[in-house]
Amino acid sequence: MSSLAVVILNYNRADLLADCLRSIYAAPTRCALSVWVVDNASTDGSAAMVRARFPQVELIVSPVNGGFAYGNNLALRAILAGPGASYVLLLNNDTVVPPGALDGLVEYLERHPDVGVVGPKLLLPDGSLDLACRRSFPSPEVAFYRMIGLARLFPRHPRFARYNLTYLDPDVETEVDAVVGACMLLREAVIREVGLLDEQFFMYGEDLDWAYRIKQYGWRIVYYPRVVVYHYKRAASSRRPIPSIRAFYDAMRIFHRKHYRAITPAPLNALIETGITAKELLALGRNLLLPPAARQVG
């Protein structure tokens, strides 16, 4: 029988974490299930809540908040060092998983041995698509169209809207460059082959980087909309908006420098770095002008 390990990172959102865990355990799965929660030094009683209400969870309490990659890697290392699992799901604490969703993702990988990663259709609270759930890599060209606003102006254009693939039908299964770390299912064998998340990324970008490396090893990545998961996006990052914005743009710099700087002309590299900094300063300034309840990332 296949086995599935679900890894959930939490930081100061015991309320959302409880909803997420409750949705996972609401219906039995056909595969053997283990759930791992990594608490990144929360101060709101999250770890105590898990111990009291979900004693079946494998709980790891980190004494520091080392970020998304750091926290998830704590669980991934434990899984790889132990009996292991056929499949590993990274799942945000601000998601709700409908009955059958976990089995649906596992069954997809079982039917498609050349696919290393699959992600579901993620829906936001208003019913709209979480655009991050199917993406292209932010190459200099793709990032340029997005940063200057052409992707927003022409969301149906297959060239300008490549990053979020908004020109594609959200109900059609599609091979993509990347799905999102909020809900992505991987084969354990892929993790062993490619390695863990890159801890240079504090928050944001680490899932894109992982997907980039996975594709380099020849695995396919697929967006599978027949499975739907609900995502209350930015619920954690909105608690610390300024650090979150800085982490967002730092991730853009790290990804570009790691994967594209060496193959990009120096003047274009300088323009990209300047553009990222300008967008960051604009986002920080705009965020400070909003009332606290409205502040968000990006």
N, C-alpha and C positions, 0 to 999 in steps of 0.2 A: 504494500500500500504506500502511496506517495505521502510525504510529510511536508508540512508547511510551517515555517517559522515567521511570525509577524513581529516586526521590530517597530516600536513606537517611541519617539523621542518626546520628552515633555519638559516644559519650563513654565512653571507658575500658572498652569491652567488645569487644576484638578477638576473643575466643572466640565470642561470639554473632554478631558481624558476619560472621565467616568462615562460620558455619553458614547464615546468611541468604543470603549471596552464593552459596554453593555450591548452595543450593536453587533460586535463580533461574536459574543456568546449567545445572542438571541436565537440563533438557529444552529444546529449541528452541521459540521462539515464532513464531506465524504473522505477527506484526507486527514491524517493525524495532525493535530494542530497544537502548536506551542506559541505562546504570546510573550514577548519580551518588552518590558518597559524600561527605558533608560531615563532617569530623572536627572536633569542637568542643574543640580544645586538649587532646586526650588525652595521657596520660603513660605509657600501657601498650604503646606500639609499634603502635597500631592502624594508623596511616598507613603505616608500613613493611610491615606485614602485607599491606595492600591492594596496595601497589606490587609486592611480591614474588610474591604468590599470585594476584592478579586484575589484571594489567596492563591489561586492557581497560576497567576502570572509570575513569570521569572522577572524579578525586579532587580535592577542595577541602579544604585544611587551614586552618582558622581559627586565628589566634593567640590567640583568647580564646573562652571558653565563654559565648556571648551568649544561650543558651537555645534552645528548640525552634523558635520562630518565626524568630528571627535566623538560626539555622543553615540551616534549610530555605530561607529566602529567598535565601541566597547562591547556592544551586543554581538556584532558580526564576528569579532574575534572569539567570543565565548561559544558561539554556534559552531564555527569552524573547528574549534579545539575539542568540542564535545562529540556526541553522536552524529551531529550534522542534521541536515534537512534536505529534501529533494529541491525545495524551492524556498526563497526568502522574499518576503514582502516588506518594503519600506512603506510605512503608513504614518501620515501626520496625526497628531492628537486632535486636530480640528476637522476630522472626517467622520462620517457616519456610513457604515457598510451595510447595505441591504442584504437580506437573506439570499444566499446563492451566489453572491458576488465573488467571494473567495474561491469557491469551487469553479466558477466560470473562468476565472483567470488561470487557475491551475490546469484545467482541462484544455485551455487553448495551447499552453506550452506543451502539454502532453501530445497534442495532435500535430504540433509543428516543431519538429526537432531542430530545425535550423534557426529558430527564433530564440534569442537569448533573454529578451526583456519584452514584457507586454504591460501596457497601461490601459486603464479603463477610460470611459467618458466621465469626466468630472464635472459636476454641476454645482454652481454657486447657489446660495440661498434664494436668489430671485429666479432660479430656473435657467439662467443663462450658462453658456459653456465657460468653464475655466480655460482660457486660451492657452495656458501653460501646459495643458495635458497632451499636446502634440506640437512639436516644434522642429524647426531646422536649426542647425548650428549657426551661431552668430559670427559668420565669416565677416571680413571687412565690408564686403559688398552688402550682405544681408543686414548687418548692423547699421550701415550708412543709411539705407532706405528707412529703417525703423527710427533712427535718431533724428533725421530731418523731417519726419512726419509723413513721408510718402505711404508708408504702410497704413497709417490711420486714414489718410485721404482716399486711398484706393484699396480698400480691404478685399476686393474681389480680383485684384490684379495678380496673376501668378508669379510675377517677378518682384513687385514691390512688397507683397504681403507674404513673403516666404517664411519669415520667422515664426509667426503664429499660424500659418497655413489657413488663414481665414477665407481663402478662395475655395476651399474644399468643403464638401458636405460633411457636417459633424457626425452624421449617422452612418458614414461609410468607413469600413475598416481600411487602414492605410499604413503602409510601411513609412516610418518617419526617422529622422535623425535622433530624436530624443522624446521621451515622455517625462513626467515630472516626479520628483522625489516624494511628493505628497502621497503618491500611491503608485508604486512601480514594483512589479513582480519579476524576479530574476531567478535563473537556475543557480543553485549553489555552485555547480561546476564553473559557471561563468565568473563568479566572485573569486574562486580559487585560481582561475586562470589569469584574470585581469588585475586582481588585487583590490584592496579596500578603497573607500572614499578618500580623496586627497584632503588632508587636514589643513592645507594652506587656505582653503575656503572656510570662513567662519560660518557664514549663512548665505545661501543663494549660490548658484553656479556649480556646486559640487555634483549635482545630478547631471548637468550638461557635460561636465568633464568626464564623469563616469561613462556616460553614453558614448562620448567621443572615443574613449579608450576601448570600450566594448566593441564598437564598430571597427576599430583598427584590427581587432582579432577576428573579424569576419562574421560576427553574429548579426542577425537582423533584429530590429526593434520595431514593434508594431503597436499602433493605437487601435484598440478593440472596443468599439462603442456599444456592443451588445451587452457589455457589463457597465453598469452605472454606479458611481460612488459619489456621495455628497460632500462638498468641501466648504467649510466656513473659513474662507481664506483670510490670511493676515490676522487671525485672532490673537496669535501670540506676539507677532512683530509689532502690532499696533500699541502694545503696552510700552515699548521703548522705541519711539519713531526715529529719533535722530541716529542712534547707533545702527538701527536697521537700514536706514537710507545709506549710511556710510558703508555698511557691509554689502549692500546691493551693488554699489558702484565699484567697490574694491573687487568684488567677484568678477565684474566685467573686465577690469584691468588684468587680474590674474589669468583669466581664461585666454584673453588675447595674447598676453605675453608668453603663455605656456604653449599655445597651439598655432599662433599665426604670426608672431613678431618676426621669427626667423625667416619666413617666406614672404614678408611684406616689405616693400621699399621703405627706407628710413623716413622720407618726408610724409608718407601716408601713415606710418606708425605715430609720428609726432602729431599729425592731425587727429588720429583716433584718440590718443591720450588726452589731447586738448578738449576734444568733444565730450569725452566721458567726464572730465572735470567740470566742464561748463554745465552739463546736464545735472551733475551732482549738486553743484552750487545752486542751480535753479530749483531743484527739488527741495533742498534744505530751506531756501528762502521762502518758497511757496508754502511749505509745510508749517513754518513758523507763523505765517499769517492766518492759518486756519484755527478755529476753536479746537481745544484739545480732543473733543469727541470725534472730530472729522479728520484728524491727522492720520496719514497712512504712508506706505512705502511707495516710491517710484513715481 
